[in-house]
Amino acid sequence: MITLTQKAVSTAPCQFSVSVIDDQGNPYDPSGDAVEVAYAPITSPPTEFDPDTATWYASSWSVQAGPPVTYWVNFMPGPLNGGANLPAGSYTVTGRITDNPAVPILDGCYLVLT
């Protein structure tokens, strides 16, 4: 996973790429599906991420033409303009794509807020 870094007092868009396959094992375009992200603090010792108790934030898609086509999840940490107001620290950012019937939860990136 990639690591993104920004100031905790900054509200700035971030993104990570995802690859999704359908039930036949073929590449799938998820950009028509709802996407959300959750931020889990990195702790020592590590704690297990629980999607049922996580706070999910609405996100959006960007599509980069290929080949290969790349699907980007856009999210915005930060205290202003609807960003996720998080204290300084290190987080894993997890994505959730809501399709029918599948709802994959995918590792996104590490986020360090200074």
HELIX and SHEET records of a PDB file:
SHEET    1   A 5 ILE A   2  GLN A   6  0                                        
SHEET    2   A 5 ILE A 105  LEU A 113  1                                        
SHEET    3   A 5 GLY A  89  THR A  98 -1                                        
SHEET    4   A 5 ALA A  34  PRO A  41 -1                                        
SHEET    5   A 5 TYR A  57  ALA A  58 -1                                        
SHEET    1   B 3 CYS A  14  VAL A  18  0                                        
SHEET    2   B 3 THR A  70  PHE A  75 -1                                        
SHEET    3   B 3 SER A  60  GLN A  64 -1                                        
END                                                                             
